[in-house]
């Protein structure tokens, strides 16, 4: 059988996964070729990951490209009738070999929220898979929550191939978001890259939801086209469960807020370029003024330096405000808590600053707790002083960022980077 060049053409991104699936399809469609090489045909494929990531779409395309009789099982009947239905489908697949069965949302076959080794539905599926083990029947399943399934059902011999479907990376998010927007009426001011940067690590379903919600916001205001502010509002509502209010009032505290957010952004981008999605001085709720959106790059959880840089970026708001205004920044409470939490992780979980503060069982005495407190406060003070020095060295950039933010009320990453990278500007780390 010739390779179908349109395999998975309606699925955006996931290139490595699609290559793997195409290879399995070739095995199923050309068994003799692989048997001559001495290779055995895999017995089953399991696609797992969070909801809304496109597992069912990938599985559906997989079925469409396999030259076999196709069957799909979804939980659409009551428990007793459903088990009988599963048996009927397996019998049909056995009578029409070669065949393939899709168990879509396998973890939902049983109604229990916790792992139950003896759920009738799972026992039935496991027994039937074993019964057709020597038949020319291929099993593919999609699963949202692997923890619900009994371990015996997941072992090799039943599902030889397991593929995790993860959140799209920034590049794929851009492609997916652009695709969904192609069906909408959008204005020329739309910057897809800026919005997709905010929405990286969001599911395909969430990306589609943002596009649709932005259209609702635009329609409510009787607009002919979706504008950038509509997409931003929808993205913030999804990503941070908050929104940017239109009724932000410029007052004597606006520039103060601008310096605070500019401090976050400047330290973040100097130490970890690409870590800030946007900054704004708009109200994000009834109590909060201003907001900085940090973005974790793919190395954030692998390199401790990225975590230290995040601590410093969190301290940048307080440092900038106090450098400029010479008074305590009362708007940095949540920043300090988040910075403190990251420092605690470095001390407790990774013993980065010595094993004398290790408390694996949570029963440390006062001496160990006191040492941990001293290390935490000492590290925060150390990082804070380094941040103040870096801001002072780059005071001209800080001023430009703050003044531009105060005027425009929101700056995206490309605008922030343009200000930082202007010729003859001072930088450093």
N, C-alpha and C positions, 0 to 999 in steps of 0.2 A: 504493500500500500504506500502510495506517495505521501510525503509529509504535507499536511495542510498548512500553507503559509499563513492562514488566518487564525490559527490556534490562539485562543485567549486574546484576540484582537480587541475585544470590548472591555478587557481588564487593563487598567492603567497602572503602571509600576509593577512591583514584585517580579522584576526580570529574572532573578536567580531562581525563584520558586517556579516560575513558568517554564524555565529550561528543564528543571527537575521533573515537572509534570509531563512535559513533552517527551522526555526520555522514557518515562513509565508507559505513556501511551504507545510509543513505538514498540516497547516490549510486548504489550498486550495485542497489538495489531500485527506483529510479526514474530510470533512465538517460535516458529521453526528456526529462524535465524539465530536466536539466542540459545535454543536447545542444542544446536549443532556446536556451539561454543562451550557447551557443558554448564550453562547457567540455568538455574531454576527460576521459574516465574514467581514473583512475589505474590503473597496470598492476600494482602490487604494494604490499604493506605488510609491514614488518619490525618486530617487537617484540623489543627486546634489553635485556639487563640481567643482573645476578647471578642464580644459581640460587635457587629458592625464593621468588620474588617474585610468582608468579601469572601469568606470561606465558602458559602453556598454558591456564589457566582463562579468561583474557581472550580468547585465540584461539578456544577452544571455544565460548564464548558468542557471539563474533563470527560464527562459522559458523552457529550455531543461529538467528541473527536475519537471515541473508542468504537471500533467496528464490532459491536456486540449487541445483543438484546439487552435493553436497559429497563431497570426497575428502581423506583424511589419509594422509600418508607419514611413518613413523617408522623409524628404523634398527632392524629386527628380523630381518634376514637377513644372510648372509655377503656379502662384497663383490660377487662376480660375480652372485649371485642378486639382490642388492639393486639393482644398476644396472638389471637386467632388469625388476625390480618397478617402479622409478621410471618407466621407459618405458611399462609397461603402464598405470599410473595416469594418465599424461599422455594416452595414447591414449583411455582411457575418458572423461576430462574433455573431450577434443576432440569425441568422439562425442555428448556429452550437454550441449551448451552451452544456456544460460549455466551456467557451473560455477565452482567455487572449489576450490583445492587448498591444504591446510595442510601446510607442511613443518615439522614439529615437531622442535625441537632440531636445526636445520640444521647447526650446527657439529659435531655428532656423526656426521654422515653419513660422514665419513672418519675413520680411526682415528689420524691423525697429530696430535700435540700442538702442533706448530708450523705456521705458515702454509706451505702447499704449493700453489703456483699451478696445478699440473697434476694434482692428485688426481682420479682418474677420476670419483668421485662428484660433485665440484663441477663438473667439466667437463660431466658429463651433465646436471646440473640447469641449468647456465647455457645449454647448447645447447637444451634443451627449452623453457626460458622464452623464448628468442629465437624458437624455432619457432612458439610460440603467441602471439607478440606481437600479431598482428592478429586473433586469435580473441577470443571473448567469455569469456575465462578469467581469473579473478583469482587471484593468488598471495599467500598470507600465510605468513610464516615466523616462528618464534621462535628466538632465538639467545642463548646464554649468553656465549660468548666471540667477540666480533667479530674479534679479532686472528687467529683461525684461518682465517677466510674470505678468499679472494683478493679483491683490490680490484675486479677486473673484475665479479665477481658482485654487488657492492653498489652499482654505479653506478645513476644514475637511468635509467629506461627498463626496468629490471628490478624495482627496488624504489623507486618514486617517493616513498613515505612511510616514514620511519623514526622510530619512537617509542621513547625510552628509558624503561624501567620501573625506577624507582628504589625505594629502601627507603621504606616508609611513614613519614610524619612522625609527630610525637608524637600529634596528634589522631587520625590514622588508626590508629596502633598501639593507642591506647586502644579504639577501636571494634572492631578485629580481635580484640584480646585478650579483650574483654568477650564477644564473640560465641563464641569457643572455650570460654570458661568457662561459658557458658550451658548447655553439654551436660554439665557436671560437677556433682558434689555439693560445694558450697562452704559454708564457715561464714560467719557474719555479720560476722566481723572482717576480711574481705577488702577491701582498698583497691586497686581496679583502677588508679586513677590513679597511685598510688605505684609499682606494679610496672611499668606501661606506660611511666612516665617513665624507669625504669632500662633498659627494653628498646627505647626509641626507636632508630631506625636498624637494627632487626632485621628479618629477612625474615618473611613470613607463615608460612613453614614453621617458622622458629625460635620464633615466638610460639605456634604450636600445640604444638611440642615441649615448651616450658616447661610448658604446661598439663598435658600428658600425664605429664611427669616428676614434676610436683608430686603428681599422683594416685598415682604409684608410691611416692613418699616417704610419703604419707599412709597408703596401704594397708599398707606394710611396718610401720608403727607401729600398725596395727590401728585407725586412726581411721575414723569414719563419714563425715567430710567433710574436704575439703582446707582447710588453714588457711594463714594468711599466711606463717608460717615455712616451709611446704612450697614455696610459690610463690617466696619469696625465695631459698631454697636452689637451686631449679631455675634461677632467673634468673641467679644468680651463677655457677653451673656453666657455663651457656651463654655469658654475656657476658664473664666474666673467667677462665674455666677454673679456678675456685676454689670453695670452699664455706665456709659459716660453720659452725664446729664447735659442737656442743651442749655439749661438755665444757669450755667456757671457765671458768677458775678465777679468781674475784676475789681479788686480792692487793694488795700495796702499790704495784704498778705500774699498776693499773687506772685510777686517777684521773689518773696521768701520761699514759697513753694517751688518756684522755678529753679532756684539755686539748690534746693534740697534734691530734686529729681535730677538736675544736671550733675550733681555730685555723684549720685549712683551711676549714671550713664558714663561719665568720664572715666571713673575708676574701672568700671566694668569693661569698657572698650579698650582702655589702655592695657590692662592686664590680660584680658581674655577677649580678643576681637571676635565680634559676632555673637556675644552673649546677651546683648540688649536688643529686644525687638522694637520697643518704642517707649517714649516717656510722654506724660501729659500732666497739665496742671488742672484739667477739668475735674469736676466733682465726680467721683465714682460711686458714691452713695451719699446718704444724708449726713454722714459724719466724717467721711474721708475726702481730703483734698489731695489731688495728685496721685500719680501711679507710675511705677516703673515695671515693665514686663521683661523678666530675665528669661533667657532661652538656654537650655542645656544642650551643648553639642555632644557628638557621639562619644567623646572621650571624657565627659564630665564625671562619670562614675568609675572611671578606670585610673584616673590620675589625681592624686591628692592635691596637686598644685591648683587644679581647677576649683577645688572646694575652698582652698585658702583664698583664692582670688574672689570667690563668691562672698566670703566673709568680708573681705575688704570693700567689695562693691556695696554691700549692705551698710557698711559703716560710712560710706562716702556721702550719704545724705546729711547725716549729723555733722560730719567734719566740714562739709562745704558751708552749711548754715552758720556754724560757729566761727569759721574763719572770716566770713563776710560780715556777720552781724555782731560777733563777739558776745553771744549769749547762748544759753542752753537751748537746744532744739527739742521742743516738747512733742514734735511730730515723729520722733524716731523710735517710739516704744516697740512697735512690731518688728522693726528692723533689728533692734538689739536682741529681741527674743530669738529671731531666726538665726542671727549670727551666733548667738550663744548656743543654740541647738547644734549647729554644725561643729562648733568647737568641742562640744561635749562628745559628739560622735568620734572626732579625731582622738580625743583623750580616752574615752571608754571602749569603743569598738575596735580601734586600730592600734592602741597603745603607741601612738606616734611620738609621745613625749615621755615614754618610760613605762615599765611594767608595774611600778609601785602604785599606780592608780587603777590597776585592773581589778574589776569586780564582777567576775563571770556569773556568780550566783546571786547577786543583788543583796548581799548580807555584809557589806563592808562596815567596819567600825568607824568611829568618829575621826580617827587619825587619817584613814584613807580618804574619807569624804572631805576633810579639811584640805588635804593635799590636792585633790581634784578641783576644789573651789579656787585654791590659790593659782593653780595652773590655768584654769579657765580665765580668771580675771587678769592674770599676767599676760596671757596670749592676746586677749581682746585689747588690752592697753597697748601692747606692742604693735599689733596690726593697725590700731587707730592712729598711732603716731606716724606710722609709715604712710598711711592714707593722707594725713594732713600735710606731710612733706611733699607727697606727689601732687596734691592739689595746689599747694603753694607754688611749686615749680611750674605748674601749668595753669596759673591763675588767669592768664589771658584767654585760654580756651574755655575755662569754666565760665568766665564772664560772657563770652560769645554764645555758649550753649544756653545759659540761663536767660539772657536777653532775647535770643531768638525764640526760645520756648515760651517766654512770657508774651511774646507778640503772636506767635502762631498757635499756641495752646497745646499743640501736639507735634512731636518729632518722631519720625520713623528711623530705623537703623541706618538707611542710606544717607539721610540728612545729617544724622549724628556723626557718621563717619566722614562726611564731606567737611564738616566744621573742624573735626579733629585733625584731618589730613591736609588742611590748607597749608600752603608753602610757608616756611619760616616759623612754623609753630613749634613750641617746645614739647617734647614727649619724654618718655622714660619709663622705668619700671622699678 
